[in-house]
Amino acid sequence: MEKTFLSFNPSRRQVLQGVAAAGIAAGLPFAARADSKGRIVVGTSGGDYQHLVDQFIVDGVLKPAGWDVVDAVANDLDRRNKMIAEARLPRGTTDVQGLSALAWFQMGQAGVLAEIDYSRLKNAANLLPSMKYPYGVGSGYTAAVGLYNPKLIEAPKSYKEILDPKHGDKLGLIDIQYQYVMTAASLAMGGTVHDVEPGKALLLELRKAGVRIYPTNEAFAQGLKTEECSLGIMWKARAVQWKDAGINVAGAVPSEGALKFVLGWSVPKNAPNADGAYAFLDAMLEKPAQEGFATKLGYPPTVTNAEIAPELNERMGFSKEQLAALVDLDYAYLSENDIALRDWWNKSFKG
């Protein structure tokens, strides 16, 4: 479910193009089982992540507790557009939505998400404080670190060492992660997450040095596998997944503080079943569900009572010091400036 962030500036005409998920039309009656607590409509992007949601949250917790769960599958942007289109309605068509931290910031600002009432979550006491956002609950996290081939290069200690022009075409950057790369370049140059301008000169130096720009995460993985490149910036969770797939790769947490990527769940302001939404959020935070996701995805748990094998935790997790140093993107800055940043990336850096 990892996705790079899309700019968020849809028109009303655009949002009205959102298509309702199959079998879930607003206003249609739903015949629940006699013993059912009710229906929970869950919005996700589908794929492997959806299967894990079904396995660990739905089948593992909610169905045994008596809830009926319906999937509303669509890509991230279509789901956000549809929520905006439905905002004028007294009742929307979904109860919870799987989003990233930037997406739920944007949707919260758009006025379509309800603020999370953590007093309604029995598992909130176990939730890491850094995973409690106003409009979303973190279900898993990772961070943008230095992914490298330990056979070819020593572990980079910082974003500055990763983004060193001396690497030439052995350095790989990922096109769809331009916001993270530009922010990391700013940190490498002593800047902040609030202004990426300090990193632009460094990125232009990298371009002149021959940096490879891969279109997707998977293309970068192939570059590492063939040893076309030897390092780049990528989620630490991918080091777990790709190493398990046979790629010689390790992750190094940068000293500037790794840029955090958070996945989680939000509740539309007009969710038809708020009780069901909170039941889902609590189920997502249950110890077995958190442990299952960590094992399969390589995302550390967001609850303190989950238990992960020490070897796996070392590969995917962060020390207390590293966890405390994780850096959130400036979501407001990126939302306001995304069109200009993407334009610079495409024309001045890639071009």
ZIZITA-V539741 format. One record per backbone hydrogen bond with DSSP energy under -1.0 kcal/mol. NH is the residue of the N-H (numbers start at 0). CO is the residue of the C=O. If there is no record, write none. Layout:
NH|CO + NH|CO
This chain:
14|10 + 15|11 + 16|13 + 17|14 + 23|20 + 27|24 + 31|29 + 35|32 + 36|65 + 39|67 + 41|69 + 42|95 + 43|71 + 50|46 + 51|47 + 52|48 + 53|49 + 54|50 + 55|51 + 56|52 + 57|52 + 58|53 + 60|56 + 61|56 + 62|57 + 64|60 + 65|62 + 66|61 + 67|37 + 69|39 + 71|41 + 73|43 + 78|74 + 79|75 + 80|76 + 81|77 + 82|78 + 83|79 + 84|80 + 85|81 + 88|85 + 91|269 + 94|40 + 95|40 + 96|265 + 97|42 + 98|263 + 100|261 + 103|99 + 104|100 + 105|101 + 106|102 + 107|103 + 108|104 + 109|105 + 110|107 + 111|106 + 113|266 + 115|133 + 117|115 + 119|116 + 120|117 + 123|120 + 125|122 + 127|301 + 130|127 + 131|128 + 132|135 + 136|264 + 137|130 + 138|262 + 139|262 + 141|260 + 143|258 + 144|233 + 145|251 + 146|231 + 147|249 + 148|229 + 151|148 + 152|148 + 161|157 + 162|158 + 166|163 + 167|164 + 169|166 + 170|167 + 171|230 + 172|211 + 174|213 + 176|173 + 177|174 + 180|176 + 181|177 + 182|178 + 183|179 + 184|180 + 185|181 + 186|182 + 187|183 + 188|184 + 189|186 + 190|185 + 198|195 + 199|196 + 202|198 + 203|199 + 204|200 + 205|201 + 206|202 + 207|203 + 208|204 + 209|206 + 210|205 + 211|170 + 213|172 + 219|215 + 220|216 + 221|217 + 222|218 + 223|219 + 224|220 + 225|221 + 227|222 + 228|222 + 229|169 + 230|169 + 231|146 + 233|144 + 235|142 + 238|235 + 240|236 + 241|237 + 242|238 + 243|239 + 245|242 + 246|241 + 248|246 + 249|147 + 251|145 + 254|156 + 256|253 + 259|326 + 260|141 + 262|139 + 263|98 + 264|136 + 265|96 + 268|111 + 270|267 + 276|272 + 277|273 + 278|274 + 279|275 + 280|276 + 281|277 + 282|278 + 283|279 + 284|280 + 285|282 + 289|285 + 290|286 + 291|287 + 292|288 + 293|289 + 294|290 + 295|291 + 296|292 + 297|293 + 303|125 + 312|308 + 313|309 + 314|310 + 315|311 + 316|312 + 322|318 + 323|319 + 324|320 + 326|257 + 330|328 + 333|329 + 334|330 + 335|331 + 336|332 + 337|333 + 340|336 + 341|337 + 342|338 + 343|339 + 344|340 + 345|341 + 346|342 + 347|343 + 348|343 + 349|344
